[in-house]
Amino acid sequence: MEERKIDSNRLDVLKELANIGVGNAITSLSQLLSGEKVDMDVPAAFLLPLQDVPASLEGEETAVVGVYIEGKGDVNLTILFVLSLESAANLISALLPGSAGDFDEMGISVLTEVGNILTASYLNAISIMTNLQLLPTPPEVAVDMAGAIISTVLAEARVIDDEIVLLKTSLNTRQTRIEGSILILPDAGALEKIFRILGLT
């Protein structure tokens, strides 16, 4: 897998967008956790060739949970939040005290809500910084092999660009640490338009 670092200015902007999104998400997640303190950060950002995406998620045949939304408007892009099964189970347990972290109807509902908070918060951050209109679609959730989820999302999103943005994330509560990835899959030209508006051409 080849992870290519973005030039420093664009990297800073992507991480700033992520930090704005994280700030908004933390408030909502804390409310879900009955006021428990939540810390979240984005320690790394990369530009990644599409063919290397499954490997960045521990391999095509690794079972993961994916929650994704599309942002449609002045630019179109898809944001996908991916968790390992272990992290997803920990998240369910944190939000449903006394549960075993099962992927039943309640568990899937929790993951959908958290994924929606994170993806929509990032989408809102892009809108705030660029003044672009981006309307989110309802979230979709899947529990499957990483390769299958990526293939489904790529097909539905009609992604044309051959590179995506990968943001590593870490969400910590008093009881658990949850690590995941946020993938930004742009339609052709979407990232360049965002960077151009921000003066990074």
N, C-alpha and C positions, 0 to 999 in steps of 0.2 A: 504494500500500500504506500502510495506517495502522497503525503500531506504537504502542500505548498503554502508556506507562509505568505500572507497578503502583505503588500507594502505597508509600512508603518502607519501612514496617515489613514488609509482605508481600514486597517486593523483597529486603530483607535476609534474610528467612527462606529464600526460594527460592535465593538465592545461597549461603547457609550450607549448605543441603541439597546443593547442587551441589558445594560445596567438600569436604564430607564424602565424597560419592560419588567425587569426583576423587582424594582422598587414598587411598581404597581401590583405585581403578582403577590409579593410578600404580604401586603395588607389583606388581600382576599384570602390567601392561604391561612394566615393567622386567625381570621374569623372562622374558617372551617375547622380549625383546631381549637376552638373555644378560647381564643386569645393567647394560646401558647406562642412563645417567641420562635420565629422562623428566620434562619439565616440562609441566604442563597447567593452564590457568586458564579461568575463565568470566567474560569481560569484560562481558557484557551480558545482561540478562533483560527480557523483554517479555511483555505479555498481547496476544494477537493474534487478531483475528476469523478464523474458519475460512476464509472466502472469500479472505483475503489470504495464506494459508499458502504456496501455490505461488510467489507473487511474492517471498516472503521467501527462497525457495530459488533465486532467479535466474530464475524464470519457469516456467510449466507445461510447456514443451517442452524444458527443459534436462535433459539426461541426468544422473542422479545414482545413487548407491548408498544404499539404505536398509536398516537393520537394526532390527527392532522386536520387543519382547516385550510381553506383557500381564501386569499384576499383578492377581491376583484374590484377594479375601478380604474384609476389613472395608470396604474401598472398592475399586473397580475403575478401573484406568486403564491406558493404553498409553503406552509410552515408545519413541520413534522416534529413531534416530541417523542423520543424513543427511550424506553426503560428496559433494563434487564428484568426477567421474571422475579428475581430476588428483590430488586429495588421496588418493583411494582407491588409485590406482596407486603413489603415493609410499609409502603405508603398507605395501602389499604388498612393495615393494622393500626397505623397511626391515626387515621381518620375514622376508623370504626373500632373503638376500644372493645376488647373482648372477642374480636373476630379472629379467625385463623389466617386472614390474608388470602382467602379463596377468591378465585375469579368467577364468582357467581354474579347474579344480577346486581346486587348491591355493590360488590367489588368493582365491576365494570362501570357502574354509575359513578363511583368515586374517581376512578381513573379518568373517565371522560370529563368530569368537572375540573379536575386538576389540570389535565392537558389543555382544556379549553381556556382556563385562566392563563396558563403560561403562553400558549400560542397567540391568543387574542391580545395579551399585554404587549408582546413583541410587535404585533401588527400595529397596535395603537401607537407604540413608540415611533415606528417608522412614519406614521401619519403626522405625529406631532412635530417631528424634526424636519419633514419635507413639505408639509401642507398638501400632500397627495391624499386623495380620497381612496380608502381601502376598506371595503365592506366584507366582513368575515362570513363565510358559510357556516352552517351547523357543523360541530365537530364529528369526525368519524373515528372509531376506535377499532383496533384489530389486535388479536393475540395470535401470532404466527411466526414463522421463520423470518429472519431479517430480510433475506433475499426476496421472499414473496411479498412482504409489506412494501419494500422499496419499489418493486416492479409494479404493484398495484397503484401506488401513489404516483409514480412517474407516468403511468398510462392515463390515469384520470386527470392529472394536472397538465398533461401535454407539454411537459418541460422540453425546451429546445436547446437551451444553453448546455454546454457539455461540462460545466463545473457548478458546484453548489457550495454554499457556506455552511460550515460545521462549527457549532458552538458547544463546547463541553460545559455541562452545568453540574452544580452540586447544591443540594438542598438539605439543610440540617435542622433538626428539631432537637429538643432535649433528649429524646429517646432514640433517635435513629438518624442515619446519614443515607441520603438517596442520591445516586449519581445517574445522570442521563445525558442525552444529546439533543440539541435542537438543530434541525436541518432546515435551511432556507433554500427552496427550490424555485428559482425565478423563471418566468417566461422569458423569451428572447428579448434582450435589451433592458430588462427591468432593473438589474443592479446598476448598469451603466447610467440609466436615467436618474436613479437615486443618488449615485455618486456625483453626477453632473450638477444636480440641484444643490448639493452640499459643497460645490466648488472643488471637487476632487478629481477632475478630468485630467 
